[in-house]
Amino acid sequence: MFYQKLHIIGKNYYHENSVKTRLTLKPGQHGTKSLLKKYGDALVCVRFRYDPETKQRLKTVELVIERSDWTPPPPRFTNNTLVPLRINAKDMAIRTKARAAGGRWNPEKQLWYVSYGNVVGNVDYVGYVMYAGYEDFPASNKLK
């Protein structure tokens, strides 16, 4: 069964899928000055959302309600870690990019292995990376 997330604002219910955000403003931009006076440093942004069903404009604010120290986790992989990519044989453009990035083909596993530093943040490889849970990942670093 499909459930939609509902937002309750006042006495009205808004379906998340119908309300569109058209504008997000940072503190200090035109249209945020009165809210900046009211909320101060806690103000993160102001959004203008539009609901076509009710024909209403909603002005919402995002606030910081708590600050605490946090230590980021160590990187999951180093830039030299080889990550497996499943690239279709017909997808020559991605195969060429993988090869240019120093990727190596493993015919036994039918996978390309490219260093994580060349894959991370590269939209060309979205949908091709095999994630943890793959039997040989990240032990594939033995491949040379």
C-alpha positions in Angstrom: 0.0 0.0 0.0 1.3 3.5 -0.8 1.4 6.1 1.9 2.1 9.7 1.4 4.0 11.8 4.0 1.7 14.5 5.4 2.9 17.8 6.9 0.7 19.4 9.5 0.8 23.2 9.4 -1.8 24.8 11.7 -5.0 23.0 11.1 -4.2 22.1 7.4 -2.6 18.9 6.1 -0.3 19.1 3.1 0.8 16.2 0.9 4.5 16.3 0.4 4.2 15.3 -3.2 1.9 18.2 -4.1 3.8 21.0 -2.4 6.7 22.4 -4.5 9.6 24.4 -3.2 10.2 27.3 -5.6 12.6 29.4 -3.6 15.1 28.9 -0.8 16.8 31.9 0.7 19.8 32.2 3.0 19.7 34.4 6.1 20.2 38.1 5.2 18.8 37.8 1.7 15.9 40.0 0.7 12.8 38.4 2.2 14.5 37.0 5.3 15.4 40.1 7.3 12.4 40.1 9.7 12.9 36.3 10.3 16.6 36.9 10.9 15.7 39.5 13.6 13.3 37.0 15.2 15.5 33.8 15.1 19.0 35.2 14.9 21.9 32.7 14.3 19.4 29.8 14.6 18.0 30.6 11.2 19.4 28.3 8.5 17.1 29.2 5.5 13.6 30.3 4.5 11.7 28.4 1.9 8.7 29.4 -0.1 6.5 26.4 -1.0 3.5 26.4 -3.2 0.5 24.0 -2.9 -1.5 23.8 -6.2 -4.3 21.8 -4.5 -5.1 24.4 -1.9 -3.7 27.4 -3.9 -1.6 28.5 -1.0 2.0 29.8 -0.6 3.7 28.5 2.5 6.7 30.3 4.0 8.7 27.9 6.1 11.9 28.3 8.1 14.7 25.8 9.0 16.2 26.4 12.4 19.1 25.1 14.4 17.7 23.8 17.7 20.8 22.1 19.0 24.6 22.2 18.5 26.9 19.5 19.7 30.4 18.4 19.0 30.8 15.6 16.4 33.7 13.6 15.1 33.2 12.5 11.5 33.7 8.8 10.9 36.9 7.8 9.1 36.6 7.5 5.3 35.2 4.1 4.3 37.7 3.7 1.5 41.1 5.3 0.7 41.5 6.9 -2.7 43.6 3.9 -3.8 41.0 1.2 -2.8 39.8 -0.6 -6.0 36.1 -0.7 -6.3 34.2 -3.0 -8.7 32.1 -1.6 -11.4 29.5 -3.6 -13.4 29.6 -2.1 -16.9 27.6 -3.5 -19.7 29.7 -4.6 -22.7 27.8 -2.4 -25.0 28.4 0.7 -22.9 31.6 1.7 -24.6 31.6 5.3 -23.3 31.8 4.3 -19.7 34.2 1.5 -20.4 36.5 4.0 -22.1 36.3 6.4 -19.1 37.0 3.5 -16.7 40.0 2.5 -18.8 41.2 6.2 -18.9 40.9 6.4 -15.1 43.3 3.4 -14.8 40.6 0.8 -14.5 41.4 -2.9 -15.0 39.0 -5.5 -16.4 38.7 -8.8 -14.5 37.4 -11.4 -17.0 36.8 -14.0 -14.3 34.4 -11.8 -12.4 33.2 -9.9 -15.4 33.9 -6.6 -13.5 36.0 -3.5 -14.0 38.1 -2.3 -11.0 38.7 1.4 -10.7 40.4 3.3 -7.8 37.8 4.8 -5.4 39.4 8.3 -5.8 38.5 8.2 -9.5 34.9 7.0 -8.9 33.8 9.1 -5.9 31.8 12.2 -6.9 31.9 11.3 -10.6 28.4 11.2 -11.9 29.5 9.1 -14.9 29.8 6.0 -12.6 26.4 6.4 -10.8 24.6 3.0 -11.0 27.7 1.0 -11.9 29.5 0.7 -8.5 29.1 -2.6 -6.7 28.7 -2.0 -3.0 29.6 -3.8 0.2 27.9 -7.2 0.3 29.5 -8.1 -3.0 31.5 -11.3 -2.2 35.0 -9.8 -3.1 34.6 -6.2 -2.0 36.9 -4.5 -1.0 39.3 -7.4 -1.0 39.6 -6.7 -4.7 42.7 -4.6 -3.9 44.8 -7.7 -4.5 44.1 -7.4 -8.2 47.2 -5.9 -9.8 
